[in-house]
Amino acid sequence: MEKLAGNFFLVGLMGAGKTTVGRALARKTDKTFYDSDQEIEARTGVRVATIFDIEGEQRFRQRESSVIADLVLLDNIVLATGGGAVLNEQNRRLLSQHGTVIYLRANIDDLLARTQLDRNRPLLRTGDPRAKLTSLFAERDPLYRQIADLVVDTTQQNVNTLVNQLEEQLLSLHRKP
């Protein structure tokens, strides 16, 4: 199999599969995997939800931008970004300039099913998580599409099948003149 050069950056809403697919894609393409939320937690020593509770979303987004600015400069990585990373124009620019951006897209039912038991989703701590996800999707989908080199539907997809399809699409994309 041809070696896929460069960095791959995964964007999409929470529950789209960025971390799961990212880890599998990194293994398959012999790249190092990073998750921006996990990097923030490693640097601060606390969970993302705690940062939201204590410092608020705005300060979290500043931390996220700093981590993304550092990580995009690395070579041969797969990076799973936080769902809201695309809200910042500089993040969008950095991701586009330093690698191939892959938008993992799923329908609201799948996103809800995948996130409903996860207590580390501060934006979903609401009486109506479906309405919140629908609102986030409406706001962020155009931003994900704006920077995406590839859009991949993760709805009801097996991770290995998805990664194999993604690898083929990446090979095709990188073969283009």
MOPE-V460218 format. One record per run of one state. SS is the DSSP state (a for helix, b for strand, c for the rest). FROM is the first residue (numbers start at 0). TO is the last residue. Records with the same first field share a line. If there is no record, write none. Layout:
SS=FROM-TO ; FROM-TO
This chain:
c=0-6 ; 11-16 ; 29-30 ; 44-46 ; 71-75 ; 80-83 ; 87-87 ; 98-98 ; 105-106 ; 115-120 ; 124-127 ; 147-148 ; 153-157 ; 175-176
b=7-10 ; 31-34 ; 76-79 ; 99-104 ; 149-152
a=17-28 ; 35-43 ; 47-70 ; 84-86 ; 88-97 ; 107-114 ; 121-123 ; 128-146 ; 158-174
